[in-house]
């Protein structure tokens, strides 16, 4: 077998990015469960929301200083490039991307923005019974009511984005025979032939950023 066709494993998704992804999935599901299933669980809803906000702040920072394919500069591409990739997909000749493709990159960006808006509005939300966000007292009752409605509406939008994301992952698996889930577990992708080795960021930097994000959220909640 020639060197250009020898399978070559590359670490595409670093450990902090993978842990962020799956921790976010767990926290969002748990936050939905505590809000929808029983009023007795609402005491857990806010802490879960703070956890989501902590992860999002970490991911925003990691998008600038993290490993190669975790950076926004690697996967948020001009809209024209995303449209071109969509046309190539329809034609059955999409260009390969080691990290997120242009469409996937914009999906990630939309999910992060929706989650950030969801977490931010939750800080001002109230169920008008016994649970309210730590910033609810900083706004008028009318503004608090609007932000509470926005908190609920954004979740509906988020549900649609998640469904679209899952459908795209399934489509890649069924049509392109490409498993996008496994690399987000192992971190590795296999290429036919050598490829550029992604730059790995420091794990200690990730730990520091996560601690700083958690401290910032804690300070905001305590000082509110």
N, C-alpha and C positions, 0 to 999 in steps of 0.2 A: 504494500500500500504506500503510495507516494506521501511525502510529508504534508502536501496541501490538502490531502483527504484523510489525514489521521485525526480521529476524534480528540478534541482538546477541551478540557473543562476550565471554565473561568468563573471566578466569584463575581457575580453581577450585583446581587443584593446583599449588602453588609448586614451584620447581626442587629445593629440598632434599627435599621429600616424594617427588617422582618419582625422584630419584637414590637415595634410601633404598630405595624399593620395588624397583627393578630390581637394585640392588647386593645387596640381601638375597636376592632370587631366585637370583642367580648364586652367592653364597657358600653358600647352603643346598644347592643342587644339587651344588656342588663338594665340600662337606663330606660329603654322602651318598656321592658317588662315591669319595672317598678312603677312606671307612670300609668300603665294601662290595665294591669291585672288586678291590683288591689290598693285601696287607699292606705292600708296598713303598711305598705312598702314604700310610701312616699318619703319617709325619713331617709331612705337610702338613695333616693333619686338625685338629690343635690350633690352629695359626695361623689357619686358616679359622674355627674356633670363636671365637677371640678377635676376629676381624673381625665376626662375627655379633653378639657381645656388645657390641662398640663401637657398632654401628649401632643396636642395641636401646636402649642407654642414651641415645644421641642422640635416638631417636624418642620416648622417654619424656619427655625434657626439651622437645622440640619440640611435644609434645602439650599443653604448658601455655603456651608463649610463641611458638609458630609462627603462621603465617597462619590466617585465619578457619577454613577447612574442614579444617585439619590439627590443630586443637585437639580434645581429648577432649570438651570442653564442647559442641562443635558436633555430634558424632555418637554419643556414648554417651548414650542416652536411657533413660527409665524402661522397665522390662520391659513394662508395660502398653501403652506406645506402640508397642513392637515387635510385640506381639501384635495390636494394632489394625491396624497396617500389613499384617501377614500376612493378616488377615481381609479387608482392602480389596483385597489382591492376588488372593485367591481369588474375590472378587466382580468383579474386572476393573476396579477403580477406585482404584488406589493413588495416594496423594498424591505429587506430584513433589518431589524434593529436589535441590538444586544439588550438595551434597556427598554423603556417605554417607547412605543411608536408615537408619531405625532398625535393621532387620535386618542390613544391611551393616556398620553401626557395631559391633554386638555381635560379628559375625564377625571384624572387625579386632581387637577387644579380645581375643577368644579366641586368635587366631593369635599376637598379641604375647605373651600370657601363656604360651602353650605354648612358643614360641620362647625366652622368657626362662628358663623352667624347664629346657628342653633345654640351653641354654648353661650354666646354673648347675650342673646335675648333672654336666655334662661336666668341670667343674673338679675334681670329686672322683672321676671314673671311672677304671677301669683295665682293660686287657685281660688282666692277670695274666701277661703275657709280657715286653714291653719298653716298653709305652706306658702312661703314666698321667697324669692331670691334675695341675696344679701344687699343688692342695690335697689330693691323695690322702693324703699323709703326715700330715695334720692330724686324720684320723679313724681309727677302728679298722678292721681288715680287714673285719669284719662290716658296718659302716656303709658302707665303701667299696663292698662287694659289692652292698648294697642300692641305693646311689646309681647304681651302674653299671647295674643292672637297670632302675632308674627312667629312666635316660638312654635306654635302648633302648625301653622301653615308651612314653615320651613321644613318641619319634620316630614310633611307629606311630600314636599319636593325632594327631600333627601331619600325618602323611600323609593321614589321613581328613579333617582340617579343610581341607587344601589342595585335596583332591579336591572337597569340598563347595563351596569357594570358586570353583573353576574351573567347576563345574557351574552355579553361580548366574550367573556371568559369561556363560556360553554361553546360558543360559535367557533372560537379558535381551536378548541379541543375536538369538535366534531367535524369541522370543515377543513381546517389546516393541519389537523393532527398535531397541534402544538399545545403542550401542557403548560399553562401559565401559573398554575397553583404550586406545583412541585418546586420550581425555583424560588418561590416566596417562602418555602419551608426550608429548603437546603441552602439556598443562596446561589446555587450554581446553575449554569447553562452549559450545554455541550455544543461546540462548534465543529464543523468539518474543516479542520485545518487550523493553523495558529491565528490568533487575533490579538488586538491590543489589550494588554493587561490593565484593567481598571485600577485607578488609584484608590487605595483604602485609607479612610480617615481613622484617626485614633479613637479607640474604644473609650479611653479615659476622657476624651473631649466630649463624647456622647453622654457619658455619665455626668460630667460637669454641667452640660446644657440641660439635661433632664432635671438635675437637682435645682438648677437656677430657675427653670420653668415652674417646678413645683413650689419653690419658695415664693416666687412672684404671685402665683395663684393664691397661696396660703395668706400672703400679706394683703392682697386685695380683699379677700373674704373677711379676714380678721379686722381690718381697718375700716371696712365699709360702715 
